[in-house]
């Protein structure tokens, strides 16, 4: 069973930065797609950023230019560097890794941005 564990969330002032980390119990080269999603209270879970096995990345409009997703295959880690944070970035951030059509999710890490 694949286990994903997120870390790095916390409270930060608007304009600040945070780096989220996601560790996998399995080799991440087994996953064809990895990403970060977030869910704010009362809202649906939404895509933030993804990174493919070939290294290609995609970002939501909100994240584009401020967030950077990366991976370290040797450490089985995926990261999300978040800069110039805004109040609307406050949410629980979830790591997702997909093997073919099967997604695996972490339990999430809370990010709170204060204005």
N, CA and C atoms as an extended XYZ file, in Angstrom:
345
Properties=species:S:1:pos:R:3:atomname:S:1:resname:S:1:resid:I:1 pbc="F F F"
N         0.835       -1.185        0.000 N   UNK     1
C         0.000        0.000        0.000 CA  UNK     1
C         0.875        1.242        0.000 C   UNK     1
N         0.594        2.141       -0.915 N   UNK     2
C         1.365        3.373       -1.015 CA  UNK     2
C         0.933        4.323        0.085 C   UNK     2
N         1.906        4.910        0.747 N   UNK     3
C         1.622        5.930        1.757 CA  UNK     3
C         2.339        7.216        1.381 C   UNK     3
N         1.585        8.303        1.446 N   UNK     4
C         2.145        9.623        1.163 CA  UNK     4
C         1.992       10.485        2.406 C   UNK     4
N         3.040       11.194        2.739 N   UNK     5
C         3.020       12.039        3.926 CA  UNK     5
C         3.488       13.435        3.558 C   UNK     5
N         2.605       14.404        3.768 N   UNK     6
C         2.945       15.795        3.500 CA  UNK     6
C         3.490       16.459        4.758 C   UNK     6
N         4.295       17.476        4.534 N   UNK     7
C         4.812       18.291        5.632 CA  UNK     7
C         5.164       19.670        5.097 C   UNK     7
N         5.399       20.602        6.010 N   UNK     8
C         5.840       21.927        5.610 CA  UNK     8
C         4.790       23.008        5.685 C   UNK     8
N         3.555       22.621        5.981 N   UNK     9
C         2.514       23.631        6.100 CA  UNK     9
C         2.693       24.455        7.366 C   UNK     9
N         1.878       25.497        7.478 N   UNK    10
C         1.963       26.332        8.666 CA  UNK    10
C         1.307       27.675        8.434 C   UNK    10
N         1.600       28.579        9.348 N   UNK    11
C         1.065       29.928        9.289 CA  UNK    11
C         2.132       30.866        8.754 C   UNK    11
N         1.782       31.652        7.766 N   UNK    12
C         2.732       32.576        7.146 CA  UNK    12
C         2.001       33.866        6.810 C   UNK    12
N         2.730       34.953        6.823 N   UNK    13
C         2.132       36.228        6.451 CA  UNK    13
C         2.022       36.350        4.941 C   UNK    13
N         1.063       37.120        4.502 N   UNK    14
C         0.907       37.385        3.076 CA  UNK    14
C         2.209       37.936        2.521 C   UNK    14
N         2.580       37.425        1.355 N   UNK    15
C         3.838       37.805        0.742 CA  UNK    15
C         4.989       36.888        1.083 C   UNK    15
N         4.774       36.024        2.058 N   UNK    16
C         5.818       35.108        2.483 CA  UNK    16
C         5.876       33.852        1.641 C   UNK    16
N         6.713       32.922        2.074 N   UNK    17
C         6.950       31.687        1.332 CA  UNK    17
C         6.845       30.475        2.239 C   UNK    17
N         6.489       29.361        1.646 N   UNK    18
C         6.509       28.063        2.306 CA  UNK    18
C         6.936       27.025        1.289 C   UNK    18
N         7.565       25.962        1.777 N   UNK    19
C         7.889       24.844        0.915 CA  UNK    19
C         7.261       23.587        1.489 C   UNK    19
N         6.363       23.006        0.731 N   UNK    20
C         5.714       21.766        1.119 CA  UNK    20
C         6.505       20.578        0.587 C   UNK    20
N         6.504       19.522        1.376 N   UNK    21
C         7.185       18.298        0.973 CA  UNK    21
C         6.217       17.125        1.045 C   UNK    21
N         6.407       16.174        0.162 N   UNK    22
C         5.595       14.961        0.161 CA  UNK    22
C         6.518       13.772       -0.009 C   UNK    22
N         6.521       12.900        0.981 N   UNK    23
C         7.326       11.696        0.927 CA  UNK    23
C         6.481       10.490        0.593 C   UNK    23
N         7.004        9.636       -0.254 N   UNK    24
C         6.296        8.433       -0.669 CA  UNK    24
C         6.965        7.187       -0.108 C   UNK    24
N         6.141        6.210        0.257 N   UNK    25
C         6.678        4.935        0.735 CA  UNK    25
C         7.130        4.053       -0.419 C   UNK    25
N         6.766        4.457       -1.658 N   UNK    26
C         7.163        3.719       -2.854 CA  UNK    26
C         8.057        4.585       -3.731 C   UNK    26
N         8.805        3.931       -4.588 N   UNK    27
C         9.654        4.662       -5.524 CA  UNK    27
C         8.793        5.537       -6.419 C   UNK    27
N         9.128        6.824       -6.496 N   UNK    28
C         8.235        7.702       -7.234 CA  UNK    28
C         8.352        7.525       -8.742 C   UNK    28
N         9.391        6.829       -9.190 N   UNK    29
C         9.444        6.605      -10.634 CA  UNK    29
C         8.368        5.605      -11.076 C   UNK    29
N         7.675        5.015      -10.082 N   UNK    30
C         6.562        4.120      -10.411 CA  UNK    30
C         5.292        4.889      -10.747 C   UNK    30
N         5.311        6.185      -10.489 N   UNK    31
C         4.121        6.996      -10.704 CA  UNK    31
C         4.256        7.820      -11.980 C   UNK    31
N         3.220        7.795      -12.790 N   UNK    32
C         3.277        8.534      -14.041 CA  UNK    32
C         2.868        9.994      -13.874 C   UNK    32
N         2.271       10.310      -12.746 N   UNK    33
C         1.781       11.663      -12.543 CA  UNK    33
C         1.797       11.957      -11.040 C   UNK    33
N         2.298       13.108      -10.675 N   UNK    34
C         2.331       13.520       -9.272 CA  UNK    34
C         1.896       14.970       -9.188 C   UNK    34
N         1.277       15.333       -8.073 N   UNK    35
C         0.825       16.701       -8.001 CA  UNK    35
C         0.410       17.146       -6.629 C   UNK    35
N         0.093       18.413       -6.557 N   UNK    36
C        -0.435       19.031       -5.346 CA  UNK    36
C        -1.820       19.585       -5.642 C   UNK    36
N        -2.722       19.329       -4.720 N   UNK    37
C        -4.071       19.853       -4.784 CA  UNK    37
C        -4.337       20.588       -3.478 C   UNK    37
N        -5.380       21.388       -3.472 N   UNK    38
C        -5.728       22.062       -2.239 CA  UNK    38
C        -7.239       22.164       -2.117 C   UNK    38
N        -7.667       22.280       -0.858 N   UNK    39
C        -9.093       22.411       -0.590 CA  UNK    39
C        -9.292       23.401        0.546 C   UNK    39
N        -9.988       24.465        0.220 N   UNK    40
C       -10.335       25.469        1.220 CA  UNK    40
C       -11.707       25.138        1.798 C   UNK    40
N       -12.023       25.620        2.978 N   UNK    41
C       -13.325       25.337        3.595 CA  UNK    41
C       -14.477       25.736        2.676 C   UNK    41
N       -15.408       24.827        2.487 N   UNK    42
C       -16.569       25.103        1.674 CA  UNK    42
C       -16.337       25.053        0.182 C   UNK    42
N       -15.142       24.691       -0.223 N   UNK    43
C       -14.822       24.639       -1.640 CA  UNK    43
C       -14.395       23.242       -2.054 C   UNK    43
N       -14.446       23.001       -3.352 N   UNK    44
C       -14.004       21.713       -3.874 CA  UNK    44
C       -12.479       21.656       -3.925 C   UNK    44
N       -11.969       20.457       -3.887 N   UNK    45
C       -10.530       20.268       -4.043 CA  UNK    45
C       -10.133       20.681       -5.459 C   UNK    45
N        -9.045       21.418       -5.553 N   UNK    46
C        -8.624       21.924       -6.858 CA  UNK    46
C        -7.151       21.633       -7.105 C   UNK    46
N        -6.826       21.506       -8.365 N   UNK    47
C        -5.454       21.261       -8.771 CA  UNK    47
C        -4.616       22.513       -8.548 C   UNK    47
N        -3.415       22.318       -8.035 N   UNK    48
C        -2.454       23.420       -7.895 CA  UNK    48
C        -1.330       23.264       -8.914 C   UNK    48
N        -0.720       22.077       -8.914 N   UNK    49
C         0.405       21.842       -9.822 CA  UNK    49
C         0.615       20.347       -9.989 C   UNK    49
N         1.086       19.967      -11.159 N   UNK    50
C         1.424       18.571      -11.409 CA  UNK    50
C         2.782       18.474      -12.080 C   UNK    50
N         3.405       17.332      -11.889 N   UNK    51
C         4.666       17.045      -12.568 CA  UNK    51
C         4.611       15.611      -13.061 C   UNK    51
N         4.945       15.436      -14.328 N   UNK    52
C         4.850       14.117      -14.939 CA  UNK    52
C         6.159       13.352      -14.810 C   UNK    52
N         6.093       12.116      -15.195 N   UNK    53
C         7.283       11.267      -15.141 CA  UNK    53
C         8.397       11.835      -16.009 C   UNK    53
N         8.004       12.487      -17.118 N   UNK    54
C         9.024       13.057      -18.011 CA  UNK    54
C         9.498       14.428      -17.544 C   UNK    54
N         8.998       14.874      -16.391 N   UNK    55
C         9.421       16.155      -15.832 CA  UNK    55
C         8.570       17.335      -16.237 C   UNK    55
N         7.631       17.121      -17.150 N   UNK    56
C         6.759       18.197      -17.555 CA  UNK    56
C         5.866       18.659      -16.413 C   UNK    56
N         5.621       19.950      -16.348 N   UNK    57
C         4.832       20.508      -15.246 CA  UNK    57
C         3.641       21.301      -15.775 C   UNK    57
N         2.633       21.376      -14.947 N   UNK    58
C         1.476       22.207      -15.234 CA  UNK    58
C         1.049       22.892      -13.939 C   UNK    58
N         0.543       24.094      -14.079 N   UNK    59
C         0.117       24.874      -12.919 CA  UNK    59
C        -1.273       25.456      -13.149 C   UNK    59
N        -1.988       25.642      -12.052 N   UNK    60
C        -3.227       26.384      -12.142 CA  UNK    60
C        -2.891       27.837      -12.437 C   UNK    60
N        -3.876       28.570      -12.910 N   UNK    61
C        -3.648       29.995      -13.183 CA  UNK    61
C        -3.201       30.713      -11.926 C   UNK    61
N        -3.788       30.319      -10.798 N   UNK    62
C        -3.458       30.974       -9.537 CA  UNK    62
C        -2.025       30.701       -9.103 C   UNK    62
N        -1.538       29.515       -9.374 N   UNK    63
C        -0.204       29.115       -8.935 CA  UNK    63
C         0.886       29.525       -9.921 C   UNK    63
N         0.522       29.686      -11.156 N   UNK    64
C         1.511       29.964      -12.195 CA  UNK    64
C         2.293       31.234      -11.893 C   UNK    64
N         3.603       31.100      -11.893 N   UNK    65
C         4.468       32.244      -11.646 CA  UNK    65
C         4.824       32.460      -10.187 C   UNK    65
N         4.098       31.786       -9.289 N   UNK    66
C         4.388       31.945       -7.857 CA  UNK    66
C         4.839       30.634       -7.219 C   UNK    66
N         4.315       29.523       -7.714 N   UNK    67
C         4.617       28.207       -7.143 CA  UNK    67
C         5.486       27.413       -8.104 C   UNK    67
N         6.312       26.531       -7.520 N   UNK    68
C         7.138       25.645       -8.332 CA  UNK    68
C         7.073       24.238       -7.766 C   UNK    68
N         6.697       23.291       -8.623 N   UNK    69
C         6.678       21.886       -8.218 CA  UNK    69
C         7.970       21.235       -8.691 C   UNK    69
N         8.505       20.351       -7.850 N   UNK    70
C         9.734       19.654       -8.217 CA  UNK    70
C         9.726       18.273       -7.574 C   UNK    70
N        10.692       17.477       -7.970 N   UNK    71
C        10.755       16.116       -7.473 CA  UNK    71
C        12.202       15.706       -7.250 C   UNK    71
N        12.393       14.796       -6.340 N   UNK    72
C        13.705       14.214       -6.091 CA  UNK    72
C        13.510       12.707       -6.084 C   UNK    72
N        13.824       12.078       -7.202 N   UNK    73
C        13.579       10.642       -7.325 CA  UNK    73
C        14.407        9.833       -6.336 C   UNK    73
N        15.597       10.286       -6.055 N   UNK    74
C        16.467        9.539       -5.143 CA  UNK    74
C        15.909        9.502       -3.725 C   UNK    74
N        15.195       10.569       -3.361 N   UNK    75
C        14.619       10.649       -2.014 CA  UNK    75
C        13.135       10.287       -1.993 C   UNK    75
N        12.567        9.998       -3.159 N   UNK    76
C        11.129        9.708       -3.256 CA  UNK    76
C        10.288       10.847       -2.701 C   UNK    76
N        10.650       12.049       -3.101 N   UNK    77
C         9.996       13.243       -2.587 CA  UNK    77
C         9.489       14.115       -3.723 C   UNK    77
N         8.395       14.790       -3.460 N   UNK    78
C         7.871       15.818       -4.344 CA  UNK    78
C         7.683       17.073       -3.500 C   UNK    78
N         7.996       18.207       -4.098 N   UNK    79
C         7.977       19.460       -3.345 CA  UNK    79
C         7.079       20.490       -4.030 C   UNK    79
N         6.630       21.443       -3.243 N   UNK    80
C         5.916       22.593       -3.787 CA  UNK    80
C         6.460       23.840       -3.093 C   UNK    80
N         7.220       24.611       -3.835 N   UNK    81
C         7.719       25.878       -3.320 CA  UNK    81
C         6.673       26.942       -3.618 C   UNK    81
N         6.209       27.600       -2.579 N   UNK    82
C         5.163       28.603       -2.739 CA  UNK    82
C         5.705       29.956       -2.304 C   UNK    82
N         5.698       30.883       -3.235 N   UNK    83
C         6.186       32.240       -2.968 CA  UNK    83
C         5.061       33.248       -3.131 C   UNK    83
N         5.270       34.414       -2.571 N   UNK    84
C         4.293       35.527       -2.669 CA  UNK    84
C         2.895       35.026       -2.315 C   UNK    84
N         2.805       34.386       -1.185 N   UNK    85
C         1.531       33.794       -0.766 CA  UNK    85
C         0.480       34.853       -0.493 C   UNK    85
N        -0.759       34.475       -0.789 N   UNK    86
C        -1.905       35.359       -0.610 CA  UNK    86
C        -2.904       34.694        0.327 C   UNK    86
N        -3.821       35.509        0.844 N   UNK    87
C        -4.832       34.953        1.727 CA  UNK    87
C        -5.634       33.844        1.081 C   UNK    87
N        -5.899       33.980       -0.202 N   UNK    88
C        -6.692       32.967       -0.902 CA  UNK    88
C        -5.942       31.657       -1.128 C   UNK    88
N        -4.674       31.635       -0.774 N   UNK    89
C        -3.921       30.379       -0.854 CA  UNK    89
C        -4.147       29.510        0.389 C   UNK    89
N        -4.812       30.046        1.398 N   UNK    90
C        -5.078       29.281        2.612 CA  UNK    90
C        -5.956       28.084        2.288 C   UNK    90
N        -5.501       26.910        2.676 N   UNK    91
C        -6.220       25.671        2.375 CA  UNK    91
C        -5.453       24.500        2.966 C   UNK    91
N        -6.066       23.340        2.896 N   UNK    92
C        -5.333       22.107        3.162 CA  UNK    92
C        -4.749       21.647        1.832 C   UNK    92
N        -3.460       21.407        1.814 N   UNK    93
C        -2.770       20.990        0.604 CA  UNK    93
C        -2.515       19.490        0.649 C   UNK    93
N        -2.891       18.835       -0.435 N   UNK    94
C        -2.781       17.391       -0.528 CA  UNK    94
C        -1.801       16.994       -1.639 C   UNK    94
N        -1.023       16.003       -1.330 N   UNK    95
C        -0.138       15.415       -2.320 CA  UNK    95
C        -0.863       14.251       -2.998 C   UNK    95
N        -0.690       14.121       -4.274 N   UNK    96
C        -1.294       13.027       -5.044 CA  UNK    96
C        -0.249       12.409       -5.952 C   UNK    96
N        -0.244       11.099       -5.987 N   UNK    97
C         0.604       10.385       -6.938 CA  UNK    97
C        -0.252        9.329       -7.620 C   UNK    97
N        -0.073        9.213       -8.924 N   UNK    98
C        -0.920        8.322       -9.700 CA  UNK    98
C        -0.089        7.265      -10.397 C   UNK    98
N        -0.513        6.021      -10.218 N   UNK    99
C         0.084        4.898      -10.926 CA  UNK    99
C        -0.946        4.407      -11.934 C   UNK    99
N        -0.685        4.668      -13.203 N   UNK   100
C        -1.659        4.429      -14.276 CA  UNK   100
C        -2.916        5.209      -13.926 C   UNK   100
N        -4.029        4.547      -13.641 N   UNK   101
C        -5.265        5.262      -13.338 CA  UNK   101
C        -5.598        5.263      -11.858 C   UNK   101
N        -4.700        4.810      -11.015 N   UNK   102
C        -4.970        4.722       -9.585 CA  UNK   102
C        -4.282        5.857       -8.843 C   UNK   102
N        -5.055        6.782       -8.266 N   UNK   103
C        -4.451        7.866       -7.494 CA  UNK   103
C        -4.289        7.487       -6.032 C   UNK   103
N        -3.225        7.992       -5.451 N   UNK   104
C        -2.986        7.847       -4.027 CA  UNK   104
C        -2.869        9.246       -3.427 C   UNK   104
N        -3.428        9.407       -2.234 N   UNK   105
C        -3.485       10.722       -1.602 CA  UNK   105
C        -2.851       10.691       -0.225 C   UNK   105
N        -2.232       11.810        0.118 N   UNK   106
C        -1.801       12.000        1.489 CA  UNK   106
C        -2.945       12.561        2.308 C   UNK   106
N        -2.683       12.798        3.592 N   UNK   107
C        -3.724       13.303        4.484 CA  UNK   107
C        -3.802       14.814        4.498 C   UNK   107
N        -2.839       15.457        3.898 N   UNK   108
C        -2.895       16.897        3.776 CA  UNK   108
C        -2.093       17.640        4.834 C   UNK   108
N        -1.743       18.864        4.484 N   UNK   109
C        -1.061       19.749        5.414 CA  UNK   109
C        -1.694       21.139        5.298 C   UNK   109
N        -1.953       21.753        6.436 N   UNK   110
C        -2.676       23.024        6.458 CA  UNK   110
C        -1.732       24.185        6.158 C   UNK   110
N        -2.162       25.037        5.266 N   UNK   111
C        -1.450       26.288        4.981 CA  UNK   111
C        -2.399       27.438        5.293 C   UNK   111
N        -1.962       28.324        6.151 N   UNK   112
C        -2.770       29.480        6.505 CA  UNK   112
C        -1.958       30.743        6.253 C   UNK   112
N        -2.519       31.616        5.437 N   UNK   113
C        -1.841       32.865        5.087 CA  UNK   113
C        -2.603       34.016        5.744 C   UNK   113
N        -1.915       34.741        6.581 N   UNK   114
C        -2.543       35.860        7.278 CA  UNK   114
C        -2.250       37.166        6.562 C   UNK   114
N        -3.223       38.026        6.555 N   UNK   115
C        -3.047       39.322        5.869 CA  UNK   115
C        -2.611       40.393        6.853 C   UNK   115
